[in-house]
Amino acid sequence: MAAMDLFGRRWALRILWELRAGPLGARTLMARCEGLSSSVLYQRLRELTTNGIIAPSADGYELTRLGAALSHALEPLNEWAITWAQAQEQNDQNSAEG
């Protein structure tokens, strides 16, 4: 359950998602995560670093081997989220028409 506690914290999964393609600096992460405060960003970065999911790099932060494995596990969740969003949009359209 410790993993669920860590990844259930606001912005944790989003930060991991943004790092999936390569290292990013804190400013870039903040720009990609609209609404994320700097204090929460740095708190999540510390937590994810402490738990071996990300590591500081010359370019900011990057996924560790463990973090990359988690990133691959998020792909099916992303695919499901796209399908769900499309279904919600279709339901909204049907409600507006009917």
PyMOL commands that set and color helices and strands:
alter all, ss='L'
color gray80, all
select helices_A, chain A and resi 2-7+12-19+26-32+38-50+65-97
alter helices_A, ss='H'
color red, helices_A
select strands_A, chain A and resi 54-57+60-63
alter strands_A, ss='S'
color yellow, strands_A
deselect
rebuild
show_as cartoon
